[in-house]
Amino acid sequence: MISIHFLPVLVAAIVAFVLGFLFHGPLLGKTWMRLANIHPTGNEKMSDMYGQMIWNFVVNLVTAFALAMVYVLASTSPLMSSSALWNGLLCGFLVWVGFLVTSSSIEVIWMGKSYKLWMFEAGCSLIVILVMGAIIATL
């Protein structure tokens, strides 16, 4: 039976949420808004975003749980190293390149999403998923 520990999943989801906020707010928010063609009016309220923030956190929980499943399954492979941290980073990278990058690229290929915005989001998601993998593997 597969044993998933909930604490690392919860911590990874919280950290992913915080990183997402930082990347799309204080650290790189102006770049993101320019790439996404978002023009703030000054009338935006935090209370208008609560629903989206809750769903965002739920998505982070699902992602962290799925990554934990991948990690647990992959860590039993003889192809993995003895370092839990390295295994977590490797699992995060493989999930990122194999699923996140490839599935989101459809938005550029077929839906006309900005390539630069896609690259920005792909870079942010790489950092987030690597951190999540590291947390899941080491906690």
Secondary structure, 3 states (H helix, E strand, C coil): CCCCCHHHHHHHHHHHHHHHHHHHCCCCHHHHHHHHCCCCCCCCCHHHHHHHHHHHHHHHHHHHHHHHHHHHHHHCCCCCCCCHHHHHHHHHHHHHHHHHHHHHHHHHHCCCCCHHHHHHHHHHHHHHHHHHHHHHHHC
